[in-house]
Amino acid sequence: MGIIKEFREFAVKGNVMDLAVGVIIGAAFGKIVASLVEDVVMPLVGTLLGGFDFSALAVHIGSATVRYGKFVQTTVDFLIIAWAVFLAVKLFNRLKREAAAPAAPAAPPPPSRQETLLEEIRDLLRKRP
């Protein structure tokens, strides 16, 4: 019974839940970027190169087919995802630095009435011969 309790505590810890959410959102983001590259970016790049279709690029070696056009698309997917992650981490680090930046030191409070009187007495005693 103890191992089930330990597993439950582990599975519902904040870090594990955050990781699970990150993986799910990352997978969804990967699909969006893959669609962006496959359906928007690569057709535009192909059009700029004179109607070139990257997905059809392949080399036949014996009975094997090497689809390097698909590799080009996957590489563009990776670069877009890497750039987006880089920007997100950069933003996160900047926000973290701003939150951790020390606030300007507060001005010291004015001396109390008692302190002021004691300072005046001290100054009068120093003036005595």
C-alpha positions as MATLAB code, in Angstrom:
seq = 'MGIIKEFREFAVKGNVMDLAVGVIIGAAFGKIVASLVEDVVMPLVGTLLGGFDFSALAVHIGSATVRYGKFVQTTVDFLIIAWAVFLAVKLFNRLKREAAAPAAPAAPPPPSRQETLLEEIRDLLRKRP';
ca = [
       0.000    0.000    0.000;
       2.930    2.350    0.675;
       4.206    2.343   -2.912;
       0.794    3.366   -4.264;
       0.710    6.298   -1.852;
       4.245    7.322   -2.869;
       3.325    7.108   -6.543;
       0.201    9.221   -6.004;
       2.252   11.888   -4.192;
       4.827   11.840   -6.983;
       2.255   12.011   -9.779;
       0.360   14.979   -8.366;
       3.377   17.075   -7.425;
       3.434   20.476   -9.072;
       6.563   19.786  -11.128;
       5.165   16.607  -12.670;
       1.886   18.294  -13.542;
       3.730   21.275  -15.057;
       5.858   18.904  -17.106;
       2.783   17.045  -18.354;
       1.117   20.296  -19.397;
       4.324   21.386  -21.126;
       4.577   18.135  -23.078;
       0.942   18.322  -24.197;
       1.211   21.959  -25.263;
       4.568   21.240  -26.939;
       3.037   18.413  -28.973;
       0.154   20.641  -30.060;
       2.582   23.449  -30.908;
       4.664   20.997  -32.958;
       1.599   20.060  -35.014;
       0.773   23.725  -35.616;
       4.317   24.470  -36.748;
       4.402   21.356  -38.945;
       1.207   22.510  -40.647;
       2.568   26.042  -40.981;
       5.723   24.782  -42.662;
       4.054   22.132  -44.824;
       0.978   24.136  -45.859;
       2.211   27.742  -45.880;
       5.987   28.249  -45.798;
       7.201   25.508  -48.132;
       4.614   26.196  -50.868;
       5.613   29.880  -50.767;
       9.303   28.985  -50.916;
       8.558   26.570  -53.756;
       6.662   29.289  -55.618;
       9.549   31.730  -55.147;
      11.853   29.071  -56.606;
       9.680   28.664  -59.687;
       7.010   26.195  -58.580;
       9.418   23.805  -56.904;
       7.790   21.114  -54.716;
      10.059   20.090  -51.848;
       7.889   17.188  -50.705;
       8.459   15.418  -54.028;
      12.249   15.535  -53.784;
      13.567   12.001  -53.547;
      16.409    9.818  -54.747;
      15.973    6.149  -55.606;
      18.933    3.984  -54.638;
      18.210    0.411  -55.552;
      14.909   -0.457  -53.916;
      15.272    2.309  -51.300;
      13.756    5.768  -51.650;
      15.519    8.619  -49.876;
      13.017   11.458  -49.431;
      15.287   14.376  -48.747;
      12.519   16.880  -49.549;
      10.672   15.678  -46.465;
      13.934   16.087  -44.544;
      14.142   19.727  -45.702;
      10.588   20.316  -44.448;
      11.363   18.673  -41.107;
      14.502   20.812  -40.777;
      12.462   23.972  -41.367;
       9.944   22.702  -38.766;
      12.775   22.267  -36.283;
      14.225   25.722  -36.958;
      10.854   27.408  -36.435;
      10.174   25.469  -33.228;
      13.709   26.115  -31.945;
      13.340   29.845  -32.687;
       9.971   30.010  -30.908;
      11.352   28.158  -27.863;
      14.396   30.444  -27.832;
      12.178   33.529  -27.831;
       9.944   32.087  -25.103;
      12.941   31.251  -22.889;
      14.436   34.683  -23.540;
      11.153   36.350  -22.534;
      10.846   34.130  -19.452;
      14.417   34.933  -18.360;
      13.841   38.678  -18.835;
      10.650   38.564  -16.776;
      12.442   36.521  -14.128;
      15.321   39.042  -13.984;
      12.905   41.953  -13.692;
      11.048   40.227  -10.867;
      14.299   39.440   -9.054;
      15.812   42.903   -9.544;
      16.315   44.604   -6.209;
      13.947   47.451   -5.601;
      15.421   50.881   -5.037;
      16.333   51.249   -1.400;
      13.669   53.134    0.480;
      14.611   56.469    1.957;
      15.318   56.184    5.640;
      12.430   57.360    7.774;
      12.797   60.797    9.331;
      14.251   60.739   12.848;
      11.759   60.582   15.652;
      11.150   63.560   17.931;
      13.215   61.914   20.658;
      16.186   61.364   18.316;
      16.005   64.973   17.138;
      16.085   66.232   20.734;
      19.007   63.944   21.590;
      20.949   65.200   18.565;
      20.318   68.802   19.599;
      21.532   68.042   23.138;
      24.636   66.333   21.726;
      25.399   69.318   19.492;
      24.962   71.754   22.424;
      27.329   69.665   24.580;
      29.974   69.681   21.839;
      29.826   73.490   21.651;
      30.593   73.848   25.363;
      34.210   74.757   26.175;
];
